[in-house]
Amino acid sequence: MIPIKTAEEVELMRESALLVSRCLGVLGENLEPGISTLELDKIAYEFILDHGAKPGFLGLYDFPNTLCASPNEQVVHGFPTKDPLKEGDIISLDCGAIMNGFYGDQAYTFPVGEIDPKVEKLLKVTRESLEIGIEQARPGNRIGDISFAIQSHCEKHGYGVVRELVGHGLGRKMHEKPEVPNYGKKGKGPLLKKGMVIAIEPMINMGTRRILQLSDGWTILAADRNPSAHYEHDVAIGPNGPDVLTTFEYVEKALSKKGAIVI
């Protein structure tokens, strides 16, 4: 059964979601060539605790960190490391927090300094696909309407849409029903109803859609080692359409203040 949230629960989830959004904004302020993702992980850990919440990923399924940090050809679930980020890298930072008994979960793929225009286009198209998918998150639509919208937009640009990893329902658990694939057919899948909350998260590869998993049991990367992009929002199904609980506003302000690329 797909959990349905009350209006009061949705507002509690909004607080959790916005905390994660603010955390990503702080990471954006600190992200620059030379910083390591392990340093960013520490910043996220301290920020979440300082604001009365708990890291949502730390210990979940035995994951050892606050952030999933996935650079360049890594799709998702990368471990933070001591390796410094370099000019021209991209880095997906996926963050979760538990507050008020509910999870917030959001991801943003950051450019590190100047990046290749082809990679910048990948990031822009992936983010566009997230917005296009969100538009379909309306009562009476089906999950497949979201999936088809994302897939169509990305494949139109020649990109590979990852199949094995999907978005998900969100609430008192990090992963609830329904699954939210980034590929599918219109009119198929579970019916969207007011009060459902889902995490929509396109994972899009510049080349092949195929992926590999490293021997660490977590890190997923594009099989052809081309760059991959990942963006995520938490979305409640409102009475008249999508109610986006997270925001990229804090990230965009941080990047604009530094004169960095805003995707």
TAUR-V736741 format. One record per pair of residues at least 6 apart in sequence whose C-alpha atoms are under 6 Angstrom apart, sorted by the first residue. I is the first residue (numbers start at 0). J is the second residue. Records with the same first field share a line. If there is no record, write none. Layout:
BEGIN
I->J ; J
END
This chain:
BEGIN
1->176
3->194 ; 195
4->194
12->101
13->244
15->98 ; 103
16->103 ; 244 ; 245
17->245
20->245 ; 246
21->249
24->249 ; 250 ; 253
27->250 ; 253
28->253
31->111
32->84 ; 85 ; 86
33->83 ; 84
34->83 ; 84
35->81 ; 82 ; 83 ; 84
36->79 ; 80
37->79 ; 80 ; 81
40->65 ; 66
44->65
52->97 ; 98
53->96 ; 97
54->65 ; 96
55->95 ; 96 ; 97
56->65 ; 95
57->63 ; 64 ; 65
66->93 ; 94
67->76 ; 77 ; 78 ; 92 ; 93
68->77 ; 78 ; 79 ; 91 ; 92
69->75 ; 77 ; 90 ; 91
70->89 ; 90
71->89 ; 226
72->220 ; 221 ; 224 ; 225 ; 226 ; 227
73->219 ; 220
74->219 ; 220 ; 227
75->219
76->217 ; 218
77->218
86->111 ; 112
87->111 ; 112 ; 113 ; 114
88->111
89->109 ; 110 ; 111
90->108 ; 109
91->107 ; 108
92->106 ; 107
93->105 ; 106
94->104 ; 105
95->103 ; 104
96->102 ; 103
100->171
101->170 ; 171
102->170 ; 173
105->231 ; 232
106->230 ; 231
107->230
108->229
122->228
123->262
128->149 ; 152
132->145 ; 148 ; 149
135->145
136->241
137->236 ; 240 ; 241
138->191 ; 192 ; 193
139->191
140->191
141->186 ; 187 ; 188 ; 189 ; 190 ; 191
142->188 ; 189
143->183 ; 184 ; 185 ; 186 ; 187 ; 188
144->185 ; 186
146->180 ; 181 ; 182 ; 183
147->182 ; 183 ; 184 ; 185
149->181
150->181 ; 182
158->204 ; 205 ; 206
159->203 ; 204 ; 206 ; 207 ; 208
160->203 ; 208
161->202 ; 208
165->179 ; 180
166->178 ; 179 ; 180 ; 198 ; 199 ; 200
167->174 ; 177 ; 178 ; 179 ; 197 ; 198
168->174 ; 175 ; 176 ; 177 ; 196 ; 197 ; 198
169->175 ; 196 ; 197
181->201
193->236 ; 237 ; 238
194->236
195->235 ; 236
196->234 ; 235
197->233 ; 234
198->232 ; 233
199->231 ; 232
200->230 ; 231
201->229 ; 230
202->228 ; 229
203->227 ; 228
204->227
205->225 ; 226 ; 227
209->222
210->220 ; 221 ; 222
211->219 ; 220 ; 222
212->218 ; 219
232->245
233->244 ; 245
234->242 ; 243 ; 244
235->242
END
